[in-house]
Amino acid sequence: MAKRWVRGALVLGIVVSALSFSTACYAQDAFTKLGRGVANTLTGWVELPKNIYSTSVEDNAFAGVTLGLAKGAGMTIVRTGAGIFELATFPFPLPEDYKPILEPEYVF
């Protein structure tokens, strides 16, 4: 009886450790790309206050107003442009397997 418990615990431990080391994967398809394109096109402007805030927290308020504003303005253009690109090309697997252009995929 004790051998059975030990064997069960060993199998359970191996399964749990194998699951914890595996990478998370999910299916990318045209409709995921379409949703990502819509979200990034509509919320690209959120990069501006997000970068001002994060730079202010990391450095100081002056850096947030100057450097954060510049980073936010640039990322607003990049994220909105990526959203428009993904909207226009959602039926096609560009880049390969409908992978996101930007990391993180969304503003938040």
RADA-V312325 format. One record per residue. N is the residue number from 1. RES is the residue in one letter. PSI is psi in degrees with one decimal (NA if undefined). Layout:
N/RES/PSI
N/RES/PSI
This chain:
1/M/-41.4
2/A/-36.9
3/K/-35.9
4/R/-42.6
5/W/-42.1
6/V/-44.9
7/R/-43.1
8/G/-42.4
9/A/-38.2
10/L/-44.9
11/V/-44.2
12/L/-41.7
13/G/-40.7
14/I/-42.7
15/V/-44.8
16/V/-42.5
17/S/-36.2
18/A/-39.9
19/L/-33.5
20/S/-23.2
21/F/-7.2
22/S/152.0
23/T/148.9
24/A/130.6
25/C/151.0
26/Y/157.6
27/A/132.1
28/Q/130.6
29/D/-179.2
30/A/-36.2
31/F/-29.9
32/T/-42.6
33/K/-39.8
34/L/-45.9
35/G/-40.7
36/R/-39.3
37/G/-43.8
38/V/-46.7
39/A/-45.2
40/N/-32.4
41/T/-42.5
42/L/-27.7
43/T/12.4
44/G/-32.6
45/W/-19.8
46/V/-20.0
47/E/-31.6
48/L/-60.6
49/P/-31.0
50/K/-45.6
51/N/-34.5
52/I/-47.6
53/Y/-49.4
54/S/-36.5
55/T/-36.8
56/S/-40.6
57/V/-42.6
58/E/-41.2
59/D/-90.2
60/N/175.5
61/A/-38.5
62/F/-43.4
63/A/-35.9
64/G/-41.6
65/V/-33.2
66/T/-68.2
67/L/-42.3
68/G/-37.9
69/L/-44.1
70/A/-45.3
71/K/-41.1
72/G/-42.0
73/A/-42.8
74/G/-45.0
75/M/-27.4
76/T/-45.7
77/I/-44.4
78/V/-48.0
79/R/-41.9
80/T/-41.1
81/G/-40.8
82/A/-38.2
83/G/-43.2
84/I/-41.7
85/F/-44.3
86/E/-33.3
87/L/-43.0
88/A/-28.8
89/T/17.4
90/F/-29.4
91/P/-14.3
92/F/140.4
93/P/61.9
94/L/124.8
95/P/178.3
96/E/132.6
97/D/28.6
98/Y/29.7
99/K/151.4
100/P/149.2
101/I/-40.4
102/L/150.0
103/E/125.7
104/P/161.1
105/E/-35.9
106/Y/164.3
107/V/-40.5
108/F/NA
